[in-house]
Amino acid sequence: MSRTAVDAPLADWPALPYEGWKDTLETLHRWTQIVGKVRLAQTPWINHSWHVPLYVTARGLTTTPVWYGSRTFEIAFDFLDHRLRIETDDGAEAQIALRPLPVADFYREFFAQLTGLGIEIGIRTMPCEIPEAVPFDQDRSHRSYDAEAATRFWRALVRVDRVFKTFRARFAGKASPVHFFWGSFDFAVTRFSGRSAPAHPGGVPNLPDYVAREAYSHEVSSCGFWPGGGAFPEAIFYSYAYPEPAGFKDASARPAAAKYQAGLGEFVLPYAEVRAAAAPDEMLLEFLQSTYEAAAGLGHWDRDALEARFPPECLRQSSGE
C-alpha cells in the first residue's frame, strides 16, 4: 500500500525565519511579478484571476505552458540549480542565473532573453499589491539573492502543496487550484459556497479595484501560506472568510496556537508552530479544516452538497490498492 500525504515523512519542513531572508524575499517577490505578468499578458482571463498564478514543481515554480501565436513557451524558476529557464515547444531555450542582481537588471536581462527567442511581449512595469512601489525597470535597491534561503522557501512550498492538495480533495464544490499568487506573494487554495458576495471595497495598493471585486465576487473560505512581510513579519498560515460571517472571529480554531488577528481579518497559525509539531501535516490540516468549518457553519453553507464523499472503491484506488 502506498503512503498518503499525511503519512509522508514530516521532519523535513525547513526553517524560514523572516528576518534571515527578508531582502531576498523582497527581491524574489518582484522577480516573480515580472515573470507572472508575462503569463498575465498572454492568457485569457479566468475567474478570480486564476490565469495569473505560478505553480509548484519538483524544482521550483512555473508559469505552465503559455501561448504566443502558434508557439508555446514556459518559464520556470529552478531553485536547485538557481536558474530561470525559458523553454519553447520548438526546442529553443534560454536561461538566467539567479544571483544577487538589481530588479532593473533582471527585468532587462529577462526581456532580452525573450526577445532572443523571438518572443516580444510588453508588461505594465509597476509592481502589484506593493505600497510605494518602484517600477521594475527603475528598481535598483532590491538586489539580494541568498540561494540557500530561496531553496528553503521552495522546499516549504513543496510541503505545503501536498497538504493543501489533500485539503482541497475533501471538497466537491467549486474550489481553486492550489496556486502561488505573485501579487501578494502567497500560496493559496479557496473554497466557494456557490453564492454571490457583496462588492469588495477594493483599495489594494497598485491593483485595480475591478480585479479585487471580480476575485471576491462570490462567497469564499480561503486559506494560504505567506512567508511574511511588513504587516506581519513572520511566516504564517492564514484562513479567512469573505464576507466574514457574524461570530467568525470568535470561533474556536484548532490547534491552540491559531489566533484571529483583527488587523489582518483572518485566523493565523505560525509556520514555526507547524514545523515544530510532531505531525506537521496533521496540524496544518486541523487548522484548515477547523477554520473552514467555522466559515461554512456560521455562513450557513450547504455542506452536505459541497463536501466530498467518495465511495469506498475510489478511496482504495487512491491508496494504491
C-alpha positions as CSV (number, residue, x, y, z in Angstrom):
1,M,0.0,0.0,0.0
2,S,1.4,3.4,-0.9
3,R,1.8,6.1,1.7
4,T,-0.6,9.0,1.8
5,A,0.3,12.7,2.0
6,V,-0.4,12.7,5.8
7,D,1.8,9.6,6.3
8,A,4.7,11.2,4.5
9,P,8.0,12.0,6.4
10,L,7.4,15.1,8.4
11,A,10.8,16.1,9.8
12,D,11.8,17.9,6.7
13,W,10.0,21.3,7.0
14,P,12.7,23.9,6.6
15,A,13.3,26.9,8.9
16,L,12.0,30.2,7.4
17,P,12.9,33.0,9.8
18,Y,11.6,36.1,8.1
19,E,14.4,38.5,9.2
20,G,17.0,36.0,7.9
21,W,15.9,36.2,4.3
22,K,13.8,39.4,4.1
23,D,15.9,41.1,1.5
24,T,15.9,38.0,-0.8
25,L,12.2,37.6,-0.3
26,E,11.6,41.2,-1.4
27,T,13.8,40.8,-4.5
28,L,12.2,37.5,-5.4
29,H,8.7,38.9,-4.9
30,R,9.5,41.4,-7.7
31,W,11.2,38.9,-10.0
32,T,8.1,36.6,-9.8
33,Q,5.9,39.5,-10.6
34,I,7.9,40.2,-13.8
35,V,7.5,36.6,-14.9
36,G,3.9,36.3,-13.7
37,K,2.9,39.4,-15.7
38,V,4.1,37.8,-18.9
39,R,1.7,34.9,-18.2
40,L,-1.0,37.5,-17.4
41,A,-0.4,39.3,-20.7
42,Q,-0.7,36.2,-22.8
43,T,-3.5,34.2,-21.0
44,P,-7.3,34.7,-21.3
45,W,-9.0,35.9,-18.2
46,I,-10.2,33.2,-15.9
47,N,-12.5,33.8,-13.0
48,H,-10.9,35.2,-9.8
49,S,-7.6,35.8,-11.6
50,W,-6.8,32.1,-11.8
51,H,-5.0,32.8,-15.1
52,V,-2.1,34.6,-13.4
53,P,-0.6,32.4,-10.6
54,L,2.5,30.3,-10.7
55,Y,2.6,26.6,-9.7
56,V,5.0,24.5,-7.6
57,T,7.2,22.0,-9.4
58,A,9.8,19.4,-8.3
59,R,12.4,22.1,-8.8
60,G,10.7,25.5,-8.2
61,L,7.9,27.5,-9.7
62,T,6.4,27.5,-13.2
63,T,4.0,29.5,-15.4
64,T,2.9,26.3,-17.0
65,P,2.7,26.5,-20.9
66,V,1.8,29.9,-22.3
67,W,0.7,30.7,-25.8
68,Y,2.5,33.0,-28.2
69,G,0.8,32.9,-31.6
70,S,1.3,29.4,-32.9
71,R,4.1,28.8,-30.4
72,T,4.1,27.8,-26.7
73,F,6.6,28.6,-24.1
74,E,7.1,28.0,-20.4
75,I,9.1,30.0,-17.8
76,A,10.3,28.3,-14.6
77,F,12.3,29.3,-11.6
78,D,14.7,26.4,-10.7
79,F,15.6,26.8,-7.0
80,L,18.0,23.8,-7.1
81,D,20.3,24.9,-9.9
82,H,19.3,28.6,-9.4
83,R,18.3,29.4,-12.9
84,L,15.3,31.0,-14.6
85,R,14.6,28.8,-17.6
86,I,12.6,29.7,-20.7
87,E,11.7,26.8,-23.0
88,T,9.7,26.8,-26.2
89,D,7.8,24.0,-27.9
90,D,10.1,24.2,-30.9
91,G,13.2,23.3,-28.8
92,A,14.6,26.7,-28.2
93,E,15.6,27.7,-24.7
94,A,17.3,30.4,-22.7
95,Q,18.2,30.9,-19.0
96,I,19.3,33.5,-16.5
97,A,21.4,32.7,-13.5
98,L,19.6,33.6,-10.2
99,R,22.1,35.6,-8.3
100,P,22.3,39.0,-6.5
101,L,21.0,41.3,-9.2
102,P,19.0,44.5,-9.1
103,V,15.4,44.1,-10.2
104,A,16.0,46.6,-13.1
105,D,18.9,44.4,-14.4
106,F,16.8,41.2,-14.0
107,Y,14.0,42.9,-15.9
108,R,16.3,43.9,-18.8
109,E,18.1,40.5,-19.0
110,F,14.8,38.6,-18.9
111,F,13.2,40.5,-21.7
112,A,16.4,40.4,-23.7
113,Q,16.3,36.6,-23.4
114,L,12.6,36.5,-24.5
115,T,13.4,38.7,-27.5
116,G,16.3,36.4,-28.4
117,L,13.7,33.6,-28.6
118,G,11.5,35.6,-30.9
119,I,9.0,36.4,-28.1
120,E,8.0,40.1,-28.0
121,I,5.8,40.9,-25.0
122,G,5.2,44.0,-23.0
123,I,4.1,44.3,-19.4
124,R,3.0,47.0,-17.0
125,T,6.2,47.8,-15.1
126,M,4.6,48.9,-11.8
127,P,4.5,46.1,-9.2
128,C,1.1,45.0,-7.9
129,E,0.0,44.9,-4.3
130,I,3.2,46.6,-3.0
131,P,2.7,50.0,-1.4
132,E,5.1,52.8,-2.5
133,A,6.4,50.5,-5.3
134,V,9.1,51.5,-7.8
135,P,8.7,50.4,-11.5
136,F,10.7,47.2,-12.2
137,D,12.9,48.9,-14.8
138,Q,13.9,51.6,-12.3
139,D,14.3,49.4,-9.2
140,R,18.0,49.1,-8.2
141,S,17.5,48.9,-4.5
142,H,16.1,45.3,-4.4
143,R,19.1,43.2,-5.4
144,S,19.6,40.3,-2.9
145,Y,19.6,36.7,-3.6
146,D,20.5,34.1,-1.0
147,A,20.4,30.8,-2.8
148,E,20.1,28.7,0.3
149,A,17.1,30.8,1.6
150,A,15.4,30.6,-1.8
151,T,15.8,26.8,-1.8
152,R,14.4,26.6,1.8
153,F,11.4,28.7,0.7
154,W,10.7,26.4,-2.3
155,R,11.0,23.3,-0.1
156,A,8.4,24.8,2.3
157,L,6.1,25.4,-0.7
158,V,6.5,21.7,-1.7
159,R,5.5,20.6,1.8
160,V,2.5,23.0,1.9
161,D,1.5,21.9,-1.6
162,R,0.9,18.3,-0.5
163,V,-1.2,19.3,2.5
164,F,-3.3,21.9,0.6
165,K,-4.0,19.4,-2.2
166,T,-5.1,16.9,0.4
167,F,-7.4,19.5,1.9
168,R,-8.7,20.6,-1.5
169,A,-9.6,16.9,-2.3
170,R,-12.2,16.9,0.5
171,F,-14.4,19.5,-1.2
172,A,-16.8,18.6,-4.0
173,G,-17.9,22.2,-4.7
174,K,-16.1,24.9,-6.7
175,A,-12.6,25.2,-5.4
176,S,-9.5,27.0,-6.8
177,P,-6.3,25.2,-7.8
178,V,-3.5,25.3,-5.3
179,H,-1.5,28.1,-6.7
180,F,1.1,30.8,-5.9
181,F,-0.1,34.4,-6.3
182,W,2.9,36.6,-7.2
183,G,1.0,39.8,-6.4
184,S,0.6,39.1,-2.7
185,F,3.4,36.5,-2.7
186,D,1.3,33.9,-1.1
187,F,0.3,30.3,-1.8
188,A,-3.4,29.7,-1.6
189,V,-6.4,27.5,-2.1
190,T,-10.0,28.7,-1.9
191,R,-13.4,27.1,-1.5
192,F,-16.7,28.6,-2.7
193,S,-20.2,28.4,-1.2
194,G,-21.8,28.9,-4.6
195,R,-23.5,32.2,-3.6
196,S,-22.6,35.7,-4.8
197,A,-20.9,38.1,-2.4
198,P,-21.2,41.9,-1.7
199,A,-18.9,44.1,-3.8
200,H,-15.4,44.1,-2.4
201,P,-14.3,47.6,-1.3
202,G,-11.0,47.4,-3.3
203,G,-8.2,49.7,-2.2
204,V,-5.4,47.1,-2.6
205,P,-2.2,49.0,-3.4
206,N,-1.4,49.2,-7.2
207,L,-4.3,46.8,-8.1
208,P,-7.3,48.0,-10.0
209,D,-10.5,47.8,-7.9
210,Y,-12.3,45.8,-10.6
211,V,-9.7,43.0,-10.1
212,A,-10.4,42.7,-6.4
213,R,-14.2,42.9,-7.0
214,E,-14.1,40.1,-9.5
215,A,-11.8,38.0,-7.3
216,Y,-14.3,38.3,-4.4
217,S,-17.5,38.2,-6.5
218,H,-18.6,35.0,-4.7
219,E,-18.6,33.9,-1.1
220,V,-15.4,32.1,-0.1
221,S,-13.5,30.4,2.6
222,S,-9.8,30.8,1.7
223,C,-6.6,29.7,3.3
224,G,-3.0,30.0,2.4
225,F,0.7,30.3,3.3
226,W,2.5,33.7,3.4
227,P,6.3,33.9,4.2
228,G,5.9,37.3,6.0
229,G,6.1,41.0,5.3
230,G,5.8,44.4,6.7
231,A,2.3,43.9,8.1
232,F,3.2,40.7,9.8
233,P,7.0,39.9,9.8
234,E,6.6,36.1,10.3
235,A,5.9,33.1,8.1
236,I,2.2,32.2,8.7
237,F,-0.7,30.1,7.6
238,Y,-3.9,32.0,7.3
239,S,-7.6,31.4,6.9
240,Y,-10.4,33.9,6.3
241,A,-14.0,34.2,5.0
242,Y,-15.4,36.7,2.6
243,P,-17.8,38.1,3.5
244,E,-16.9,37.3,7.1
245,P,-20.0,35.8,8.9
246,A,-21.1,37.1,12.3
247,G,-19.2,35.3,15.1
248,F,-16.3,34.1,12.9
249,K,-13.6,36.0,14.7
250,D,-14.7,34.3,18.0
251,A,-14.9,30.8,16.5
252,S,-12.8,28.1,18.1
253,A,-9.9,27.3,15.7
254,R,-7.5,24.5,16.1
255,P,-4.7,23.9,17.1
256,A,-4.5,26.2,20.2
257,A,-1.7,28.2,18.6
258,A,-4.2,29.5,15.9
259,K,-5.5,33.0,16.7
260,Y,-7.7,35.5,15.0
261,Q,-5.7,38.6,14.0
262,A,-8.1,41.6,13.9
263,G,-5.6,43.7,11.9
264,L,-5.5,41.1,9.2
265,G,-9.1,39.9,9.4
266,E,-8.1,36.3,9.4
267,F,-7.0,33.4,11.6
268,V,-3.3,32.9,11.7
269,L,-1.1,29.9,12.6
270,P,2.7,30.5,12.7
271,Y,4.7,28.4,10.3
272,A,7.2,27.8,13.1
273,E,4.5,26.0,15.2
274,V,3.7,23.7,12.3
275,R,7.3,23.0,11.6
276,A,8.0,22.1,15.3
277,A,5.0,19.8,15.6
278,A,5.4,16.0,15.9
279,A,3.0,15.7,12.9
280,P,3.1,18.9,10.8
281,D,0.8,17.8,8.1
282,E,-1.9,16.8,10.5
283,M,-1.6,20.0,12.5
284,L,-1.9,22.1,9.3
285,L,-4.9,20.0,8.1
286,E,-6.6,20.6,11.5
287,F,-6.1,24.3,11.1
288,L,-7.5,24.3,7.6
289,Q,-10.5,22.1,8.5
290,S,-11.5,23.9,11.7
291,T,-11.4,27.4,10.2
292,Y,-13.3,26.2,7.1
293,E,-15.9,24.6,9.4
294,A,-16.3,27.9,11.2
295,A,-16.7,29.9,8.0
296,A,-19.1,27.3,6.5
297,G,-21.1,26.7,9.6
298,L,-21.6,30.4,10.6
299,G,-22.2,31.3,6.9
300,H,-24.8,28.6,6.5
301,W,-23.2,26.8,3.6
302,D,-24.8,23.7,2.2
303,R,-22.1,21.5,3.5
304,D,-24.0,18.2,2.6
305,A,-23.9,19.2,-1.1
306,L,-20.4,20.8,-1.0
307,E,-18.2,18.3,0.8
308,A,-16.7,15.3,-1.0
309,R,-18.0,11.9,0.0
310,F,-16.2,9.2,-2.1
311,P,-17.4,5.6,-2.5
312,P,-15.0,3.1,-0.9
313,E,-13.7,1.9,-4.3
314,C,-12.4,5.4,-5.1
315,L,-10.5,5.5,-1.7
316,R,-9.0,2.1,-2.4
317,Q,-7.7,3.3,-5.7
318,S,-6.2,6.5,-4.2
319,S,-4.3,4.5,-1.6
320,G,-2.8,2.2,-4.3
321,E,-4.8,-0.9,-3.5
